[in-house]
Amino acid sequence: MSWLASWETFVKVVESGSMAAAARRLDCTRAQVSKQIGELERRFGVRMFDRSTRRLFLTPSGEVFYQHALRALESIELTEVAVRNLGDVPSGLLRISASVVFGRMWVAPLLPRLAARYPELDCELILTNALVDLAEDRIDLALRFCRTPPEDVVAKRIFTMETVICAAPDYLARHGSPTAPRDLVDHQCFSFLLFDNRVWRLVDREGVEIGIPVRSRIQFNDAGSILDAALAGHGLAMLPTYLCCNELASGRLVRVLANYEPQIDFGRHLYACYMPSRARLPKVKVLLDELAALLTPMPPWGSLTG
């Protein structure tokens, strides 16, 4: 950065009072200092110094440049120190993206603990079901359910989502419980996030996939609203177990068609995705460790397979 060297030389000349003294501090020749000052004056088109036989005096333009050069060089020095001293202590702003329901239920509770443990760390959780641009949105780590993660990011698989078809006992008492996939056509069915084009795809114990057209007079693009509709007895719902685990355990929802595994079009694997430049940041590492402690080897809501 030739401009940086000339700015540093200019400041040293001002502080030393002469080019000769500045040359001694910079361990170079007076001619080299004079050349850098001359190039600086030509670049800005102004004189920086008035020269006398004994010393140099700043011109008004030189005074203005000196104040700005000092602040700029101080800022560069602080930046270099900050980058060199990242160390092992999480600090700065940690920006996380997660889907609305999963992020609110399972990621948000982690952040107060992280903030309490690391006083120099600030956290922001962006809840959205849309895919974010990690670079443009300055996201340090995004949690995404997908089949395969993007190729331009570092991706770590966290866990595999399990889903169930379930309904409230009251609904099943009134409409009967389906015993085979074909029975779904006689029920109101709430699809998970509307990603299935109103066709539920189920895989049986032999690995055979079955596609069943489903219907409902009401649809939602929010898993929490689907849960509420199922609890209110309005129909069958396909839901992730991380969302409905408490309701299944308490009996407020009952699982049906347990011999069939629902297939999710957008993918069942939760990946932690981050740019390669974030891979060694302590703030990213501690969040990954916290997620691993929470979700592996067994998530807190348990597993259908034991």
C-alpha positions as CSV (number, residue, x, y, z in Angstrom):
1,M,0.0,0.0,0.0
2,S,2.2,2.9,-1.3
3,W,-0.3,5.5,-0.2
4,L,-0.1,4.2,3.4
5,A,3.7,4.5,3.4
6,S,3.5,8.1,2.2
7,W,0.8,8.9,4.8
8,E,3.0,7.4,7.6
9,T,6.0,9.4,6.3
10,F,4.0,12.6,6.2
11,V,3.0,12.1,9.9
12,K,6.6,11.4,10.9
13,V,7.8,14.5,9.2
14,V,5.3,16.6,11.1
15,E,6.1,15.0,14.4
16,S,9.9,15.2,13.8
17,G,9.9,18.8,12.4
18,S,12.1,18.0,9.4
19,M,12.6,15.4,6.7
20,A,16.1,14.5,7.9
21,A,14.8,13.7,11.4
22,A,11.9,11.7,9.9
23,A,14.4,9.8,7.7
24,R,16.3,8.8,10.8
25,R,13.1,7.5,12.6
26,L,12.1,5.6,9.4
27,D,15.6,4.3,8.8
28,C,15.7,5.6,5.3
29,T,17.4,8.4,3.4
30,R,16.2,12.0,3.3
31,A,15.8,11.8,-0.5
32,Q,13.3,8.9,0.0
33,V,11.3,11.0,2.4
34,S,11.4,14.0,0.2
35,K,10.2,11.9,-2.8
36,Q,7.2,10.5,-0.8
37,I,6.2,14.0,0.3
38,G,6.5,15.3,-3.2
39,E,4.3,12.5,-4.6
40,L,1.7,13.2,-1.9
41,E,1.6,16.8,-2.8
42,R,1.2,16.0,-6.5
43,R,-1.6,13.5,-5.8
44,F,-3.6,16.1,-3.8
45,G,-2.6,19.0,-5.9
46,V,-1.7,21.2,-2.9
47,R,1.4,22.1,-1.0
48,M,1.6,20.4,2.4
49,F,4.5,22.3,3.8
50,D,6.0,25.8,3.7
51,R,9.8,25.4,3.8
52,S,12.3,27.7,5.5
53,T,16.1,27.2,5.8
54,R,15.7,25.7,9.3
55,R,12.4,23.8,9.4
56,L,9.0,23.0,7.8
57,F,5.7,24.5,8.5
58,L,2.3,23.0,7.7
59,T,0.1,24.8,5.2
60,P,-3.6,25.1,5.9
61,S,-4.1,22.1,3.5
62,G,-1.3,20.3,5.4
63,E,-3.0,20.9,8.7
64,V,-6.3,19.4,7.5
65,F,-4.5,16.4,5.9
66,Y,-2.5,15.8,9.1
67,Q,-5.6,15.6,11.3
68,H,-7.3,13.1,8.9
69,A,-4.2,11.1,8.3
70,L,-3.7,10.7,12.1
71,R,-7.2,9.3,12.5
72,A,-6.9,7.1,9.5
73,L,-3.6,5.6,10.6
74,E,-5.0,5.1,14.1
75,S,-8.0,3.3,12.7
76,I,-5.8,1.0,10.6
77,E,-3.7,0.2,13.6
78,L,-6.7,-0.7,15.7
79,T,-8.0,-2.9,12.9
80,E,-4.8,-4.8,12.7
81,V,-4.7,-5.3,16.4
82,A,-8.3,-6.5,16.4
83,V,-7.7,-9.0,13.6
84,R,-4.5,-10.3,15.2
85,N,-6.0,-10.6,18.6
86,L,-9.2,-12.6,17.7
87,G,-7.7,-15.3,20.0
88,D,-10.0,-17.8,21.6
89,V,-12.5,-15.5,23.3
90,P,-15.8,-15.0,21.5
91,S,-16.5,-11.3,20.9
92,G,-18.3,-9.0,18.6
93,L,-21.7,-9.5,16.9
94,L,-22.9,-13.0,16.2
95,R,-25.7,-12.9,13.5
96,I,-27.7,-16.2,13.2
97,S,-30.4,-17.1,10.8
98,A,-33.0,-19.8,11.5
99,S,-36.5,-20.9,10.4
100,V,-39.2,-19.1,12.4
101,V,-40.6,-22.0,14.5
102,F,-37.4,-24.0,15.1
103,G,-35.4,-20.8,15.8
104,R,-37.9,-19.5,18.3
105,M,-38.2,-22.8,20.1
106,W,-34.7,-24.1,20.2
107,V,-32.2,-21.5,19.2
108,A,-33.5,-18.4,20.9
109,P,-33.1,-19.9,24.4
110,L,-29.4,-20.6,23.8
111,L,-28.5,-17.0,23.2
112,P,-28.9,-15.6,26.7
113,R,-26.7,-18.3,28.0
114,L,-24.0,-17.5,25.5
115,A,-24.2,-13.8,26.2
116,A,-23.9,-14.4,30.0
117,R,-20.9,-16.7,29.5
118,Y,-19.1,-14.3,27.1
119,P,-19.4,-10.7,28.1
120,E,-17.8,-9.4,24.9
121,L,-20.3,-11.2,22.6
122,D,-23.6,-9.8,21.2
123,C,-26.1,-12.0,19.4
124,E,-28.8,-11.3,16.8
125,L,-31.2,-14.0,15.7
126,I,-33.0,-13.4,12.4
127,L,-36.0,-15.7,12.1
128,T,-37.2,-16.3,8.5
129,N,-38.3,-19.2,6.4
130,A,-36.7,-17.7,3.4
131,L,-33.1,-18.6,2.4
132,V,-30.8,-15.8,3.3
133,D,-27.6,-14.7,1.5
134,L,-24.9,-15.3,4.1
135,A,-22.5,-12.7,2.6
136,E,-25.0,-10.0,1.7
137,D,-26.9,-10.3,5.0
138,R,-23.7,-10.6,7.1
139,I,-24.9,-13.9,8.6
140,D,-22.3,-15.7,10.6
141,L,-24.2,-18.9,10.8
142,A,-27.5,-20.1,9.2
143,L,-29.5,-23.1,10.3
144,R,-31.2,-24.6,7.3
145,F,-33.4,-27.7,6.7
146,C,-32.5,-29.0,3.3
147,R,-31.5,-32.1,1.3
148,T,-28.1,-30.8,0.4
149,P,-26.5,-27.6,1.5
150,P,-25.1,-24.9,-0.9
151,E,-21.7,-25.8,-2.4
152,D,-20.2,-22.4,-1.6
153,V,-20.5,-22.7,2.2
154,V,-19.1,-24.8,5.0
155,A,-22.0,-27.0,6.2
156,K,-22.2,-29.2,9.2
157,R,-25.1,-31.6,9.6
158,I,-26.7,-31.2,13.1
159,F,-29.6,-33.7,13.1
160,T,-32.3,-35.3,11.0
161,M,-35.8,-34.1,11.4
162,E,-38.5,-36.6,12.1
163,T,-42.1,-35.9,11.2
164,V,-45.5,-37.5,12.2
165,I,-49.0,-37.4,11.0
166,C,-51.2,-36.6,14.0
167,A,-54.6,-35.2,15.1
168,A,-56.5,-34.3,18.2
169,P,-58.4,-37.2,19.9
170,D,-61.6,-35.2,19.5
171,Y,-61.1,-35.0,15.7
172,L,-60.3,-38.8,15.5
173,A,-63.4,-39.6,17.6
174,R,-65.6,-37.6,15.2
175,H,-64.0,-38.6,11.8
176,G,-62.3,-41.9,12.5
177,S,-58.6,-42.7,12.4
178,P,-56.9,-43.5,9.1
179,T,-55.5,-47.0,8.9
180,A,-54.0,-46.8,5.4
181,P,-52.6,-43.9,3.3
182,R,-55.7,-44.0,1.0
183,D,-57.9,-43.0,3.9
184,L,-56.3,-39.6,3.9
185,V,-58.5,-38.5,1.0
186,D,-61.5,-38.5,3.4
187,H,-59.8,-36.1,5.9
188,Q,-58.9,-32.4,6.2
189,C,-55.1,-32.5,6.0
190,F,-52.8,-29.6,6.9
191,S,-49.6,-29.7,5.0
192,F,-46.3,-28.7,6.5
193,L,-45.3,-25.3,5.1
194,L,-47.3,-25.9,1.8
195,F,-44.2,-27.4,0.1
196,D,-45.9,-30.6,-1.0
197,N,-48.4,-29.3,-3.7
198,R,-51.1,-31.0,-1.6
199,V,-49.7,-34.5,-2.2
200,W,-48.5,-36.3,0.9
201,R,-45.7,-38.8,0.1
202,L,-45.3,-41.7,2.6
203,V,-42.8,-44.5,2.6
204,D,-43.8,-47.9,4.1
205,R,-41.7,-50.4,6.0
206,E,-40.5,-52.0,2.7
207,G,-39.3,-48.6,1.4
208,V,-42.2,-48.2,-1.1
209,E,-43.3,-44.6,-1.6
210,I,-47.0,-43.8,-1.9
211,G,-48.3,-40.4,-3.0
212,I,-51.8,-39.4,-1.7
213,P,-53.6,-36.2,-2.9
214,V,-54.8,-34.4,0.2
215,R,-57.2,-31.5,0.8
216,S,-58.1,-28.9,3.3
217,R,-60.3,-25.8,3.0
218,I,-57.8,-23.9,5.2
219,Q,-54.0,-23.8,4.6
220,F,-51.1,-22.1,6.4
221,N,-47.5,-21.3,5.6
222,D,-46.6,-21.5,9.2
223,A,-46.0,-24.7,11.2
224,G,-47.2,-23.1,14.4
225,S,-50.5,-22.3,12.9
226,I,-50.8,-25.9,11.6
227,L,-50.2,-27.2,15.1
228,D,-52.9,-24.9,16.5
229,A,-55.4,-26.1,13.9
230,A,-54.6,-29.7,14.7
231,L,-55.0,-29.1,18.5
232,A,-58.3,-27.4,17.8
233,G,-59.6,-30.6,16.1
234,H,-59.8,-29.2,12.6
235,G,-57.9,-32.0,10.8
236,L,-54.8,-34.2,10.4
237,A,-51.4,-32.5,10.4
238,M,-48.0,-33.4,9.2
239,L,-45.6,-31.9,11.8
240,P,-42.0,-32.1,12.9
241,T,-41.5,-33.8,16.2
242,Y,-39.4,-30.9,17.5
243,L,-42.7,-28.9,17.3
244,C,-45.3,-31.3,18.6
245,C,-43.3,-33.5,21.0
246,N,-45.0,-32.1,24.1
247,E,-48.5,-32.5,22.7
248,L,-47.8,-36.1,21.7
249,A,-46.4,-36.9,25.1
250,S,-49.5,-35.4,26.9
251,G,-52.0,-37.0,24.6
252,R,-53.3,-33.7,23.2
253,L,-52.3,-35.1,19.8
254,V,-52.3,-38.7,18.7
255,R,-50.0,-40.1,16.0
256,V,-51.6,-42.0,13.1
257,L,-50.2,-44.1,10.3
258,A,-47.2,-44.8,12.4
259,N,-46.0,-47.5,9.9
260,Y,-45.4,-44.9,7.2
261,E,-42.7,-42.3,7.2
262,P,-43.7,-38.9,5.8
263,Q,-41.3,-37.4,3.2
264,I,-40.5,-33.7,3.3
265,D,-39.8,-32.1,-0.1
266,F,-37.4,-29.4,1.1
267,G,-35.3,-31.9,3.1
268,R,-35.1,-33.3,6.6
269,H,-31.5,-32.6,7.5
270,L,-30.6,-29.5,9.6
271,Y,-27.3,-28.0,8.5
272,A,-25.3,-25.3,10.2
273,C,-24.0,-23.2,7.2
274,Y,-21.4,-20.5,7.3
275,M,-18.9,-18.9,4.9
276,P,-15.4,-20.2,4.9
277,S,-14.1,-16.9,6.4
278,R,-16.2,-17.6,9.5
279,A,-14.9,-21.2,10.0
280,R,-12.3,-20.3,12.6
281,L,-14.1,-17.5,14.4
282,P,-14.5,-18.3,18.2
283,K,-18.1,-16.9,18.2
284,V,-19.1,-19.4,15.5
285,K,-17.4,-22.3,17.2
286,V,-19.1,-21.7,20.6
287,L,-22.5,-21.6,18.9
288,L,-21.8,-24.9,17.1
289,D,-20.7,-26.4,20.4
290,E,-23.9,-25.2,22.1
291,L,-26.0,-26.7,19.3
292,A,-24.1,-30.0,19.4
293,A,-24.6,-30.2,23.2
294,L,-28.3,-29.6,22.8
295,L,-29.1,-31.7,19.7
296,T,-26.6,-34.6,19.7
297,P,-26.5,-37.5,20.0
298,M,-30.2,-37.2,20.9
299,P,-32.4,-34.1,20.7
300,P,-34.3,-33.1,23.9
301,W,-37.6,-34.1,22.3
302,G,-36.4,-37.6,21.7
303,S,-36.6,-39.8,18.6
304,L,-39.3,-42.0,17.1
305,T,-36.7,-44.7,16.6
306,G,-35.5,-44.7,20.1
